[in-house]
Amino acid sequence: MQWRIEEKGFNQEKIEFFGSKFSVGNGYFGYRGTLQEYGKEQLAACTLSEIFDDNGNGWREPINMPNGLLTKVYYRNKPLSVLDSKILEHTQGLDLSAGKQYRQTTLETEDGKKVTIEANQFASIDNIHLLVMEYSVKAEAAMELTIQTGIDEEIWNINGNHFASIEQKAEGAVSGLVCKTLQDSKEIAIGQLVKITKGNGTVTNDDTDITFALSLQPGETFAFEKYVAIGKDTDCENPWESVMAFCSEASDTGFETLLSKQSAAWKKRYDSFGLSIEGDEEALQAIYYSYYLLYSSAPTHTDKVAIPARGLSGQVYKGAYFWDTEIYMLPMFAYCAPEIAKNLMMYRVHNLEGAYEKAQEYGYRGAFFPWESQEKGQDGCTHYNLTDIFTGRKMRTYFRDKQVHISADVAYGIWKYVTITKDKSILLEGGAEVIMECARFFNSYAYFKKDKDRFELLDVTGADEYHERVNNDAYTNYMVWLTAKITLEVLDFLAKEHPDHYQKVMEKLDYEKELPEVKEMAEKIYLSKPNQDGIIEQFSGYFKEEDLSIEELYSRIIEPNEYLGSPVGLAVNTQIIKQADVILLLSLLSEEFSEDVKEKNWAYYEPRTEHGSSLSTCIYALLAAKIGKVDWAYQFLMKAAKLDLLGNYKQYLGPLYIGGTHPAANGGTWMVAVQGFGGLEAVEDGIVLNPHLPEHWKQLSFRFVYGEYICQACMDSKGISLQVEADTDAPLRVKVRDQVLTAKVGENYFAL
Ligand code: BGC
C-alpha cells in the first residue's frame, strides 16, 4: 500500500482544493492542508468541532481559530514563498500512515540563491488539543534570512467574525490568545511554544510574533519545532492554563516522540480496518484515504458532536451534522470502531430536546430531527438557504421544513448500530425514546386516507433535493414504515428483557395510546410498488414530469453555477434528480426487493441522476455491487473513492464556497468495498457474506466486528475464508450465498 499521497509542482488554481485534500484532523479540530505562508485569502483555517456562533446575520457556523502555524520567510525584507518567489521545486503531500502533512519547496531568491523549506505537521491523536509542526530552512549560499512565526488573527470566515474579544497572552515560553465567541461567550484559548532545534538566530518576541534573524552559511539549516495547543471551556476548566500545560508537555516530549505516537495511533486505526485488495493498488489507496479522511473528523473523545458534512475541513454547510452520519458514515464505524459509532448515535440521543422543539415549531408531536443539526440539536438551516444567481435574491427553500426523512434515518441508524454491535445498552440510555419519538412524529405527520385505507406522507422532500414538497416520496415512506417496525421491535425487546425500563419509558412518554397507532401505521403506510416495467415511482406524479437527458437539461443552463433544484431550478419539472433516492431505498432495504427490480431501477434512474451530491455515486456503486453488476459498481466506486483525491466537485455555488472533504462519500466508499463487493451484512442472528468481486480484484480481505465477534474475511475466486475471534465458544452463524454455516471461534473457516 502506497501511504503517501503527493503532488509535485505548484499550481495557484489548486490552492483551495489542496487545502481540503491535504487536511489533517483529530475530531477536536481540523487543520486545512494549506502551506505555512498562507493566510485567509488562501483559505487557511483551523476549524473547531463543537463550538458554533451566529454573529447576528442568522448564519450559524463553526468557529475557525486564529492560525497557529502561520510562518513566513523573508529575504531582503521581501517574502520568500510559493506565492511570491520563483519556485524551483515543490512537493506537498500527506503521509496517511501518520496522518501527517508535509511539504518541501525550493525557491530562488531575486539574486539567484536557492533556499529549501521543509515542514511536517499533524493534528495529534495522542493529545487532541495539539497541533505539531517542524519547520526548517536550508540555504544553499550564504544569506541573511528572517523567519516570522506566530498566530494569525486574520481569520477566514465564510460569514464574518465570530469573536467578541481576542486577548493577547504570554507566560514563560508560551504565548497565545484567549478568544470569546460573540453569541455564547465561549472561551477558547490557543497557545504556541517554539523550540529551535538546529542553528542559531536572534530571537525577538512581539505579542504572538516570534522572529528569527538568521545569518546562514552555505548549506546551513535552521530548524524549529512548534507546538500549538487549543483548549475550550467546554472541556478545559481554564483554557489558557490548559494550553500552556499542553504546549510545555509537548515540547518536553519532542516532535520525534510525538510523531511515533501518532504513527502508532494511526496504525491501530488501520489495523481495525484491516482491508486489503490484491490486484488494485489504486482502489486500495483511495479507500484508505477515504478511511483516513472520515476518521480524521470523527469524535473519538465525546458523544456531544457528530461529523459535519464537510468534516472538519472548514465551515461549509455550517459545520452541521446531517443524515449523512446515519446513512453513510455510521456503517464503517459500527463495523470497524463501534465506540465511535456509539458516540455518533448518542449525539442524537442527547439532542432529543432539539428534535422535540422542531416538531412543536411545525405543529407536530414527537421528534423531528434537524436537517442541519448543530451542537444542541437545533436546526442551523435557514428558511432562505440559497441565493438566486440571477436576481441576487434569497430563495425560500424547504430543506429545513420538509426533509422529514431525517427522523427515520436517525431511528434506522440507532437500530443498525444495535444490529451490528449487539450493544443494546444504547436503547436503555435513551435510544429507545429517540426511536419511539421518531415514530410518534410520523404518526402525527402522516395523513390517513379513509377511502384508500392507508397512511400517506404528503408534502415532503425525499433524498433527492431537486424535487421539494412532493407526495409519497418512496424513500421517505419506506423509511417511515421501517421506523414504525423498529419501534415495535424495540418495545418488544424492552417488554421481554427489561420490563421495568419498558414500563418507565411507556409512562414517561405517555405511549400507551400511541402504540396501537404506530402498529397501524406499520401495517397501513403506503409503500409504492414497482409498476409494470418494474420501476418504483420516486414520488407521486414523478413519471409525469418531463423526461429528458441530462445533456438536454444542461443545454438550458444560463449561468454555470445556477442551482438546478427547487424552487425554480431547471430540474424541478423534470425527471432529472440530484442524487440516489429510489436506489438508496433499494440499497438499504435490499431484502425487500427482487434482484430484477433492483437492476431495472438502477438502469432507469442512473441516466436521470445528475449525481449533484457527493452522496450519490457511492450508492449507485453499492447497489450495483450487491446485484453483481461489478463493472457498473467499480466505475461508480472509483468516482466516490477518488472524489477528494481528484477534486471533481464544485468549489463554489454562486459566490458561496462549498468545497471541503466529503465524509459521506468517504463512508460510502467503505460501504461499497465491504458491503457491496464483500457482500457483508449484519442481520439479527448472524452475518451474511455475498461477495461479488471485480474481476481484477484477485483477493479482498477486511476486518469487521459483529457483536462480540472480531472477524477477518478473505475472499477470492476460490471461496471465502473467515477467521473469527471472540471470548465466547458460541459459533457465529454465517450465511454465504445460499448456505447457512456456523463458524467456530478460533478456527479458520472456509466456504465455497
Ligand atoms: C445533499 C444532502 C446532504 C447535504 C450534506 C446536499 O447537497 O443533497 O443530501 O445531506 O448535501 O452533505
Boltz pocket constraint, residues with backbone or C-beta under 6 A from the ligand:
constraints:
  - pocket:
      binder: B
      contacts: [[A, 309], [A, 317], [A, 322], [A, 323], [A, 324], [A, 463], [A, 465], [A, 578], [A, 579], [A, 612], [A, 613], [A, 614], [A, 615], [A, 664]]
      max_distance: 6.0
